[in-house]
């Protein structure tokens, strides 16, 4: 039993040394590995540690938001994406995810907030049709039918196989 106690104490000491000597970059990498393994709790812990070490790391805030969302926690995801955009207003992916959370993770959807966020994500519309479609949906829900229609028309002209754009 003394050996067991010593082993446990050694493991705790080793973890404490690891945690104290781990940089934001190391935590970020551990979080990415956890995402690859679809271990959302571990990813959340790693990205929380990353932002504790470097609160200005908008990429870590973004990944923390995604991990929360994958784990079913839209409220904390929203907070993390909001922090990512406050740290870096040019984090268009975080703006896009704020739009997504406002459209799909709130009941009822907050179309006005989604539209405001998605307007900030416009620079990535050409690279991400899903974000562009969400912009059209938010416009539609806000009563901006002409903008929604022209957005969806633009998407279907750019890719006539875009079934989601055709659907809307």
Backbone as ProteinMPNN parsed JSONL, in Angstrom:
{"seq_chain_A": "XXXXXXXXXXXXXXXXXXXXXXXXXXXXXXXXXXXXXXXXXXXXXXXXXXXXXXXXXXXXXXXXXXXXXXXXXXXXXXXXXXXXXXXXXXXXXXXXXXXXXXXXXXXXXXXXXXXXXXXXXXXXXXXXXXXXXXXXXXXXXXXXXXXXXXXXXXXXXXXXXXXXXXXX", "coords_chain_A": {"N_chain_A": [[0.82, -1.186, 0.0], [2.034, 1.191, 0.629], [3.654, 1.52, -1.581], [1.762, 1.96, -3.548], [0.646, 4.405, -2.688], [2.924, 6.027, -2.903], [3.327, 5.853, -5.67], [0.988, 7.104, -6.655], [1.347, 9.693, -5.586], [3.681, 10.41, -6.934], [2.749, 10.447, -9.574], [0.877, 12.542, -9.408], [2.612, 14.633, -8.762], [4.188, 14.676, -11.072], [2.252, 15.4, -13.004], [1.585, 17.944, -12.054], [4.016, 19.33, -12.401], [4.155, 19.12, -15.206], [1.849, 20.595, -15.931], [2.475, 23.124, -14.897], [4.643, 23.817, -16.442], [3.789, 23.995, -19.023], [3.204, 25.532, -22.064], [1.096, 27.979, -23.713], [1.063, 27.309, -26.404], [1.698, 24.583, -26.307], [-0.564, 23.615, -24.936], [-2.485, 24.302, -26.81], [-1.784, 22.62, -28.944], [-2.222, 20.155, -27.707], [-4.968, 20.378, -27.38], [-5.778, 20.387, -30.08], [-5.019, 17.775, -30.769], [-6.797, 16.402, -29.166], [-9.187, 17.145, -30.345], [-8.899, 15.829, -32.791], [-9.144, 13.244, -31.856], [-11.716, 13.319, -31.133], [-12.35, 13.869, -28.503], [-13.984, 15.722, -26.644], [-14.235, 16.852, -24.051], [-11.6, 16.732, -23.078], [-10.396, 18.342, -24.999], [-11.667, 20.78, -24.466], [-10.658, 21.285, -21.868], [-7.914, 21.54, -22.495], [-7.876, 23.758, -24.288], [-8.963, 25.703, -22.613], [-6.904, 25.907, -20.781], [-4.963, 26.867, -22.534], [-5.939, 29.438, -23.167], [-5.887, 30.534, -20.653], [-3.172, 30.742, -20.246], [-2.522, 32.45, -22.348], [-4.434, 34.906, -22.962], [-4.97, 36.375, -25.186], [-5.016, 34.802, -27.386], [-6.636, 34.277, -30.053], [-7.178, 32.156, -31.76], [-7.152, 29.948, -30.058], [-9.33, 30.586, -28.442], [-11.303, 30.38, -30.406], [-11.142, 27.63, -31.086], [-11.801, 26.585, -28.619], [-14.449, 27.408, -28.477], [-15.537, 25.857, -30.584], [-15.108, 23.303, -29.549], [-16.696, 23.353, -27.267], [-19.184, 23.606, -28.552], [-19.326, 21.207, -30.015], [-19.543, 19.546, -27.87], [-22.024, 20.028, -26.993], [-22.615, 22.407, -25.68], [-23.818, 25.236, -26.222], [-24.02, 27.789, -25.129], [-21.588, 28.359, -23.731], [-19.955, 28.066, -25.94], [-20.776, 30.23, -27.515], [-19.864, 32.327, -25.856], [-17.074, 31.885, -25.982], [-16.551, 32.209, -28.747], [-17.316, 34.865, -28.97], [-15.344, 36.069, -27.394], [-13.121, 35.433, -28.974], [-13.615, 37.075, -31.199], [-13.472, 39.56, -30.004], [-10.844, 39.691, -29.221], [-9.595, 39.451, -31.691], [-10.848, 41.173, -34.139], [-10.817, 40.54, -36.819], [-11.17, 37.842, -37.068], [-12.741, 36.018, -38.949], [-13.861, 33.498, -39.134], [-14.692, 33.025, -36.521], [-16.669, 34.987, -36.291], [-18.434, 33.939, -38.168], [-19.176, 31.568, -36.872], [-20.432, 32.618, -34.628], [-22.668, 33.634, -35.886], [-23.778, 31.216, -36.759], [-24.332, 29.91, -34.275], [-26.246, 31.669, -33.261], [-28.279, 31.305, -35.125], [-28.852, 28.515, -35.165], [-28.49, 27.303, -32.663], [-29.914, 28.541, -30.767], [-33.103, 28.969, -29.27], [-35.974, 30.638, -29.613], [-34.423, 31.16, -32.884], [-31.988, 33.792, -33.049], [-32.149, 35.922, -35.241], [-31.429, 38.569, -35.877], [-29.075, 39.034, -34.379], [-27.549, 36.998, -35.472], [-27.374, 37.867, -38.129], [-25.952, 40.278, -37.785], [-23.481, 39.251, -36.858], [-22.769, 37.619, -39.028], [-22.494, 39.482, -41.06], [-20.064, 40.547, -40.4], [-18.507, 38.43, -41.118], [-18.278, 38.407, -43.842], [-15.901, 38.544, -45.526], [-15.137, 35.845, -45.845], [-17.058, 34.595, -47.322], [-16.818, 33.816, -50.024], [-15.183, 31.623, -49.802], [-16.541, 29.865, -48.228], [-19.388, 28.457, -48.632], [-21.434, 27.633, -46.941], [-21.471, 29.481, -44.821], [-22.184, 31.72, -46.228], [-24.732, 30.955, -47.075], [-25.983, 30.829, -44.574], [-26.006, 33.534, -44.028], [-27.864, 34.383, -45.936], [-30.131, 33.041, -44.949], [-30.42, 34.259, -42.425], [-30.999, 36.84, -43.283], [-33.431, 36.341, -44.567], [-35.033, 35.505, -42.384], [-35.075, 37.875, -41.022], [-36.682, 39.395, -42.565], [-35.673, 40.458, -44.858], [-36.142, 39.805, -47.697], [-35.402, 40.293, -50.388], [-32.605, 40.63, -50.295], [-31.892, 38.125, -49.297], [-32.812, 36.484, -51.397], [-31.231, 37.404, -53.573], [-28.707, 36.741, -52.632], [-28.844, 33.929, -52.452], [-29.316, 33.366, -55.118], [-26.926, 34.222, -56.244], [-25.231, 32.318, -55.079], [-26.196, 29.901, -56.226], [-25.677, 30.37, -58.873], [-22.925, 30.456, -58.845], [-22.348, 27.858, -58.125], [-24.02, 25.434, -59.372], [-24.717, 23.013, -58.308], [-25.162, 23.266, -55.665], [-27.023, 22.161, -53.365], [-28.144, 22.943, -50.926], [-28.351, 25.732, -51.137], [-30.144, 25.872, -53.284], [-32.339, 24.704, -52.055], [-33.194, 26.625, -50.2]], "CA_chain_A": [[0.0, 0.0, 0.0], [2.95, 2.321, 0.609], [4.09, 1.67, -2.98], [0.627, 2.56, -4.26], [0.598, 5.809, -2.273], [4.09, 6.689, -3.509], [3.071, 5.926, -7.109], [-0.027, 8.137, -6.853], [1.983, 10.989, -5.313], [4.615, 10.671, -8.033], [1.935, 10.816, -10.75], [0.342, 13.888, -9.162], [3.739, 15.565, -8.875], [4.567, 14.779, -12.489], [1.217, 16.179, -13.692], [1.718, 19.33, -11.607], [5.18, 19.881, -13.102], [3.76, 19.259, -16.605], [0.888, 21.686, -16.061], [3.136, 24.387, -14.612], [5.644, 24.103, -17.456], [3.182, 23.855, -20.335], [2.915, 26.836, -22.664], [-0.161, 28.093, -24.455], [1.238, 26.563, -27.648], [1.596, 23.165, -25.967], [-1.974, 23.337, -24.645], [-3.206, 24.401, -28.081], [-1.503, 21.379, -29.67], [-2.94, 19.082, -27.003], [-6.371, 20.558, -27.738], [-5.95, 19.91, -31.458], [-4.962, 16.312, -30.73], [-8.048, 15.949, -28.559], [-10.211, 17.305, -31.379], [-8.715, 14.719, -33.725], [-9.643, 12.037, -31.193], [-13.103, 13.637, -30.784], [-12.463, 13.882, -27.049], [-14.341, 17.134, -26.48], [-13.925, 17.3, -22.685], [-10.153, 16.942, -23.017], [-10.123, 19.515, -25.837], [-12.109, 21.951, -23.698], [-9.667, 21.52, -20.81], [-6.659, 22.008, -23.089], [-8.027, 25.121, -24.806], [-9.124, 26.586, -21.458], [-5.543, 26.15, -20.279], [-4.265, 27.702, -23.524], [-6.354, 30.845, -23.032], [-5.41, 31.004, -19.351], [-1.764, 31.105, -20.458], [-2.465, 33.557, -23.309], [-5.829, 35.314, -23.173], [-5.076, 37.058, -26.483], [-4.905, 33.774, -28.425], [-7.984, 34.159, -30.629], [-7.333, 30.812, -32.333], [-7.506, 29.057, -28.949], [-10.725, 30.904, -28.091], [-12.129, 29.815, -31.469], [-11.163, 26.172, -30.927], [-12.556, 26.329, -27.394], [-15.853, 27.526, -28.87], [-15.907, 24.682, -31.362], [-15.13, 22.14, -28.664], [-17.934, 23.476, -26.487], [-20.326, 23.344, -29.43], [-19.341, 19.763, -30.265], [-19.899, 18.887, -26.614], [-23.415, 20.362, -26.703], [-22.738, 23.575, -24.818], [-23.878, 26.402, -27.116], [-23.841, 29.034, -24.372], [-20.147, 28.584, -23.559], [-19.404, 28.246, -27.289], [-21.061, 31.622, -27.853], [-18.939, 33.176, -25.088], [-15.708, 31.709, -26.504], [-16.494, 32.863, -30.065], [-17.37, 36.305, -28.717], [-14.006, 36.464, -26.931], [-12.223, 35.363, -30.135], [-13.819, 38.264, -32.041], [-13.024, 40.764, -29.294], [-9.378, 39.658, -29.275], [-9.216, 39.674, -33.085], [-12.051, 41.465, -34.92], [-10.678, 39.974, -38.163], [-11.332, 36.392, -37.023], [-13.995, 35.861, -39.678], [-14.433, 32.196, -38.801], [-15.406, 33.178, -35.247], [-17.901, 35.723, -36.608], [-19.322, 32.994, -38.839], [-19.714, 30.642, -35.882], [-21.41, 33.358, -33.831], [-23.88, 33.616, -36.694], [-24.303, 29.853, -36.71], [-24.909, 29.664, -32.949], [-27.473, 32.462, -33.138], [-29.319, 30.741, -35.994], [-29.169, 27.104, -34.993], [-28.36, 26.778, -31.301], [-30.813, 29.299, -29.895], [-34.509, 28.705, -29.545], [-35.983, 30.7, -31.081], [-33.202, 31.748, -33.455], [-31.807, 35.242, -32.953], [-31.745, 36.256, -36.607], [-30.768, 39.879, -35.909], [-27.7, 38.834, -33.895], [-26.872, 36.176, -36.48], [-27.079, 38.726, -39.275], [-24.864, 41.192, -37.398], [-22.231, 38.486, -36.835], [-22.443, 37.151, -40.381], [-22.008, 40.624, -41.842], [-18.632, 40.641, -40.113], [-17.832, 37.264, -41.714], [-18.368, 38.49, -45.298], [-14.676, 38.228, -46.278], [-14.939, 34.414, -46.117], [-18.209, 34.065, -48.05], [-16.416, 33.148, -51.27], [-14.49, 30.378, -49.459], [-17.383, 29.012, -47.399], [-20.771, 28.633, -49.074], [-22.331, 27.447, -45.796], [-21.561, 30.755, -44.109], [-22.927, 32.599, -47.131], [-26.13, 30.514, -46.983], [-26.492, 31.278, -43.275], [-26.265, 34.967, -44.203], [-29.142, 34.477, -46.648], [-31.19, 32.597, -44.034], [-30.616, 35.321, -41.429], [-31.717, 37.921, -43.966], [-34.806, 35.885, -44.779], [-35.716, 35.554, -41.093], [-35.199, 39.283, -40.631], [-37.609, 40.065, -43.474], [-34.928, 41.023, -45.989], [-36.328, 38.768, -48.716], [-34.641, 40.604, -51.61], [-31.192, 40.318, -50.035], [-31.795, 36.664, -49.202], [-32.98, 35.928, -52.743], [-30.068, 37.713, -54.415], [-27.591, 35.969, -52.087], [-29.019, 32.532, -52.861], [-29.133, 33.327, -56.575], [-25.471, 34.311, -56.444], [-24.655, 31.025, -54.712], [-26.558, 28.861, -57.187], [-24.969, 30.667, -60.123], [-21.517, 30.093, -58.651], [-22.268, 26.398, -58.031], [-25.395, 24.978, -59.613], [-24.97, 21.768, -57.579], [-25.285, 23.605, -54.245], [-28.387, 21.771, -53.026], [-28.655, 23.713, -49.787], [-28.745, 27.04, -51.652], [-31.36, 25.647, -54.054], [-33.414, 24.409, -51.118], [-33.7, 27.87, -49.631]], "C_chain_A": [[0.868, 1.255, 0.0], [3.433, 2.584, -0.814], [2.989, 2.33, -3.794], [0.529, 4.052, -3.938], [1.734, 6.584, -2.92], [3.877, 6.864, -5.016], [2.064, 7.028, -7.418], [0.585, 9.523, -6.638], [2.951, 11.373, -6.431], [3.851, 11.121, -9.279], [1.371, 12.221, -10.599], [1.444, 14.922, -9.311], [4.147, 15.761, -10.328], [3.557, 15.602, -13.254], [1.317, 17.655, -13.326], [2.89, 20.003, -12.313], [4.838, 20.098, -14.576], [2.864, 20.477, -16.782], [1.562, 23.043, -15.854], [4.121, 24.781, -15.709], [5.093, 23.999, -18.879], [2.783, 25.226, -20.856], [1.556, 26.81, -23.347], [-0.096, 27.282, -25.744], [1.112, 25.057, -27.404], [0.15, 22.774, -25.685], [-2.794, 23.351, -25.927], [-3.014, 23.116, -28.888], [-2.224, 20.197, -29.026], [-4.434, 19.169, -27.321], [-6.664, 20.066, -29.145], [-5.915, 18.384, -31.535], [-6.254, 15.733, -30.148], [-9.207, 16.088, -29.54], [-10.116, 16.153, -32.37], [-9.274, 13.421, -33.16], [-11.129, 12.175, -30.816], [-13.357, 13.506, -29.286], [-12.704, 15.341, -26.65], [-14.032, 17.662, -25.089], [-12.433, 17.619, -22.544], [-9.764, 18.171, -23.847], [-10.504, 20.791, -25.101], [-11.094, 22.285, -22.617], [-8.375, 22.104, -21.383], [-6.789, 23.45, -23.581], [-8.292, 26.13, -23.686], [-7.756, 26.918, -20.866], [-4.771, 27.057, -21.23], [-4.646, 29.166, -23.358], [-6.029, 31.408, -21.652], [-3.96, 31.466, -19.46], [-1.624, 32.323, -21.37], [-3.887, 33.959, -23.693], [-6.041, 36.045, -24.498], [-4.978, 36.087, -27.661], [-6.291, 33.514, -29.013], [-8.224, 32.783, -31.252], [-7.72, 29.815, -31.243], [-8.936, 29.32, -28.483], [-11.672, 30.282, -29.123], [-12.269, 28.298, -31.316], [-11.92, 25.769, -29.649], [-14.054, 26.407, -27.705], [-16.336, 26.31, -29.636], [-16.002, 23.429, -30.51], [-16.373, 22.163, -27.781], [-19.145, 23.109, -27.336], [-20.447, 21.853, -29.724], [-19.783, 18.981, -29.035], [-21.328, 19.25, -26.171], [-23.633, 21.567, -25.829], [-22.676, 24.846, -25.66], [-23.614, 27.702, -26.379], [-22.353, 29.354, -24.173], [-19.451, 28.749, -24.906], [-19.584, 29.693, -27.725], [-20.076, 32.55, -27.15], [-17.514, 33.091, -25.643], [-15.56, 32.37, -27.873], [-16.522, 34.381, -29.917], [-16.001, 36.812, -28.274], [-13.012, 36.437, -28.096], [-12.366, 36.613, -31.005], [-13.405, 39.54, -31.325], [-11.5, 40.848, -29.284], [-8.892, 39.996, -30.688], [-10.481, 39.907, -33.914], [-11.996, 40.937, -36.354], [-10.733, 38.442, -38.16], [-12.703, 36.078, -37.624], [-14.66, 34.521, -39.402], [-15.214, 32.272, -37.484], [-16.705, 33.958, -35.447], [-18.912, 34.778, -37.259], [-19.957, 32.036, -37.832], [-20.665, 31.335, -34.917], [-22.742, 33.416, -34.575], [-24.557, 32.264, -36.631], [-25.002, 29.586, -35.374], [-26.219, 30.433, -32.799], [-28.607, 31.922, -33.997], [-29.786, 29.366, -35.554], [-29.123, 26.582, -33.563], [-29.216, 27.553, -30.298], [-32.249, 28.976, -30.269], [-35.34, 29.784, -28.864], [-34.681, 31.302, -31.597], [-33.17, 33.261, -33.255], [-31.242, 35.707, -34.29], [-31.012, 37.59, -36.678], [-29.31, 39.758, -35.457], [-26.902, 38.0, -34.892], [-26.46, 37.034, -37.664], [-25.936, 39.686, -38.971], [-23.519, 40.466, -37.409], [-21.81, 38.097, -38.242], [-22.009, 38.291, -41.301], [-20.522, 40.842, -41.615], [-17.827, 39.502, -40.72], [-17.778, 37.344, -43.236], [-17.071, 38.186, -46.04], [-14.469, 36.743, -46.575], [-16.1, 33.8, -46.905], [-17.777, 33.284, -49.29], [-15.731, 31.804, -51.005], [-15.384, 29.393, -48.713], [-18.85, 29.268, -47.731], [-21.753, 28.475, -47.916], [-22.531, 28.727, -45.016], [-22.399, 31.729, -44.934], [-24.419, 32.237, -47.106], [-26.736, 30.954, -45.652], [-26.809, 32.773, -43.305], [-27.606, 35.166, -44.91], [-30.298, 34.101, -45.723], [-31.469, 33.67, -42.982], [-31.357, 36.501, -42.048], [-33.182, 37.56, -44.169], [-35.611, 35.984, -43.477], [-35.933, 36.983, -40.597], [-36.12, 40.072, -41.558], [-36.943, 40.734, -44.661], [-34.951, 40.034, -47.15], [-35.498, 39.038, -49.972], [-33.164, 40.278, -51.439], [-30.987, 38.816, -49.966], [-31.861, 36.043, -50.585], [-31.755, 36.184, -53.612], [-28.835, 36.936, -53.941], [-27.668, 34.516, -52.55], [-28.861, 32.373, -54.372], [-27.644, 33.37, -56.925], [-24.801, 32.969, -56.152], [-24.972, 29.939, -55.731], [-25.908, 29.107, -58.547], [-23.5, 30.27, -60.024], [-21.331, 28.58, -58.625], [-23.675, 25.844, -58.172], [-25.708, 23.637, -58.95], [-25.119, 22.01, -56.074], [-26.734, 23.38, -53.805], [-28.97, 22.593, -51.888], [-29.115, 25.102, -50.239], [-30.033, 26.92, -52.473], [-32.549, 25.422, -53.145], [-34.05, 25.703, -50.598], [-34.218, 28.785, -50.717]], "O_chain_A": [[0.478, 2.276, -0.568], [3.602, 3.737, -1.211], [3.269, 3.175, -4.644], [0.345, 4.868, -4.841], [1.522, 7.684, -3.43], [4.211, 7.91, -5.572], [2.268, 7.806, -8.35], [0.354, 10.429, -7.438], [3.023, 12.538, -6.821], [4.259, 12.064, -9.957], [1.384, 13.004, -11.548], [1.235, 15.972, -9.918], [4.42, 16.882, -10.759], [3.945, 16.43, -14.079], [1.155, 18.522, -14.184], [2.762, 21.137, -12.776], [5.184, 21.134, -15.143], [3.088, 21.296, -17.673], [1.252, 24.003, -16.559], [4.402, 25.967, -15.884], [5.864, 23.924, -19.835], [2.104, 25.989, -20.168], [0.953, 25.753, -23.529], [-1.074, 26.644, -26.134], [0.496, 24.344, -28.196], [-0.313, 21.727, -26.138], [-3.685, 22.522, -26.114], [-3.971, 22.585, -29.45], [-2.77, 19.341, -29.722], [-5.09, 18.144, -27.508], [-7.676, 19.406, -29.379], [-6.687, 17.776, -32.275], [-6.735, 14.694, -30.598], [-10.106, 15.247, -29.565], [-11.131, 15.567, -32.746], [-9.813, 12.596, -33.898], [-11.719, 11.254, -30.25], [-14.432, 13.087, -28.858], [-11.769, 16.088, -26.36], [-13.606, 18.809, -24.951], [-12.055, 18.64, -21.969], [-8.901, 18.948, -23.441], [-9.755, 21.768, -25.108], [-10.709, 23.445, -22.465], [-7.812, 23.046, -20.827], [-5.911, 24.274, -23.322], [-7.891, 27.289, -23.794], [-7.486, 28.061, -20.498], [-4.011, 27.918, -20.788], [-3.782, 30.042, -23.403], [-5.909, 32.622, -21.492], [-3.567, 32.457, -18.844], [-0.716, 33.135, -21.19], [-4.465, 33.415, -24.634], [-7.18, 36.304, -24.885], [-4.869, 36.517, -28.809], [-7.026, 32.648, -28.54], [-9.356, 32.3, -31.267], [-8.537, 28.926, -31.485], [-9.67, 28.384, -28.165], [-12.712, 29.728, -28.765], [-13.37, 27.754, -31.404], [-12.591, 24.737, -29.615], [-14.831, 25.569, -27.247], [-17.419, 25.791, -29.368], [-16.876, 22.589, -30.725], [-17.021, 21.137, -27.57], [-20.028, 22.382, -26.883], [-21.545, 21.298, -29.685], [-20.332, 17.886, -29.15], [-21.78, 18.828, -25.106], [-24.722, 21.746, -25.285], [-21.617, 25.459, -25.797], [-23.039, 28.627, -26.952], [-21.916, 30.479, -24.415], [-18.47, 29.484, -25.012], [-18.654, 30.311, -28.243], [-19.517, 33.453, -27.771], [-16.829, 34.107, -25.759], [-14.55, 33.024, -28.135], [-15.837, 35.096, -30.648], [-15.55, 37.864, -28.727], [-12.156, 37.316, -28.199], [-11.372, 37.151, -31.492], [-13.023, 40.511, -31.978], [-10.932, 41.938, -29.333], [-7.915, 40.724, -30.864], [-11.118, 38.947, -34.348], [-13.022, 40.893, -37.033], [-10.377, 37.814, -39.157], [-13.688, 35.897, -36.907], [-15.886, 34.418, -39.432], [-16.271, 31.655, -37.349], [-17.726, 33.628, -34.844], [-20.1, 34.813, -36.94], [-21.145, 31.728, -37.931], [-21.61, 30.712, -34.433], [-23.807, 33.267, -33.976], [-25.774, 32.178, -36.469], [-26.13, 29.093, -35.347], [-27.193, 29.902, -32.266], [-29.776, 32.064, -33.637], [-30.983, 29.081, -35.568], [-29.67, 25.515, -33.283], [-29.226, 27.234, -29.109], [-32.566, 28.741, -31.435], [-35.395, 29.825, -27.635], [-33.921, 31.89, -30.828], [-34.207, 33.923, -33.29], [-30.032, 35.864, -34.454], [-30.069, 37.733, -37.457], [-28.415, 40.319, -36.089], [-25.723, 38.264, -35.129], [-25.332, 36.94, -38.147], [-25.052, 39.885, -39.805], [-22.53, 40.999, -37.91], [-20.642, 38.226, -38.609], [-21.23, 38.071, -42.228], [-19.803, 41.269, -42.519], [-16.604, 39.592, -40.827], [-17.271, 36.418, -43.869], [-17.137, 37.604, -47.123], [-13.698, 36.406, -47.473], [-16.111, 32.589, -47.127], [-18.313, 32.212, -49.57], [-15.701, 30.941, -51.882], [-15.036, 28.22, -48.576], [-19.474, 30.176, -47.182], [-22.802, 29.12, -47.91], [-23.648, 29.028, -44.593], [-23.222, 32.468, -44.393], [-25.271, 33.126, -47.115], [-27.881, 31.404, -45.611], [-27.77, 33.222, -42.679], [-28.393, 36.027, -44.516], [-31.331, 34.772, -45.715], [-32.628, 33.956, -42.681], [-32.235, 37.091, -41.418], [-34.066, 38.39, -43.963], [-36.735, 36.487, -43.473], [-36.868, 37.254, -39.844], [-36.319, 41.271, -41.367], [-37.582, 41.495, -45.388], [-33.916, 39.494, -47.539], [-34.95, 38.105, -50.559], [-32.542, 39.713, -52.338], [-30.017, 38.292, -50.514], [-31.056, 35.172, -50.914], [-31.29, 35.284, -54.31], [-28.012, 36.521, -54.757], [-26.669, 33.945, -52.989], [-28.335, 31.365, -54.845], [-27.177, 32.639, -57.798], [-23.914, 32.536, -56.888], [-24.1, 29.137, -56.066], [-25.623, 28.163, -59.284], [-22.905, 29.807, -60.997], [-20.294, 28.069, -59.048], [-24.431, 25.793, -57.202], [-26.844, 23.169, -59.02], [-25.193, 21.057, -55.298], [-27.562, 24.29, -53.866], [-30.161, 22.904, -51.889], [-30.147, 25.594, -49.781], [-30.914, 27.773, -52.37], [-33.649, 25.895, -53.43], [-35.272, 25.847, -50.563], [-34.686, 29.886, -50.426]]}, "name": "protein", "num_of_chains": 1, "seq": "XXXXXXXXXXXXXXXXXXXXXXXXXXXXXXXXXXXXXXXXXXXXXXXXXXXXXXXXXXXXXXXXXXXXXXXXXXXXXXXXXXXXXXXXXXXXXXXXXXXXXXXXXXXXXXXXXXXXXXXXXXXXXXXXXXXXXXXXXXXXXXXXXXXXXXXXXXXXXXXXXXXXXXXX"}
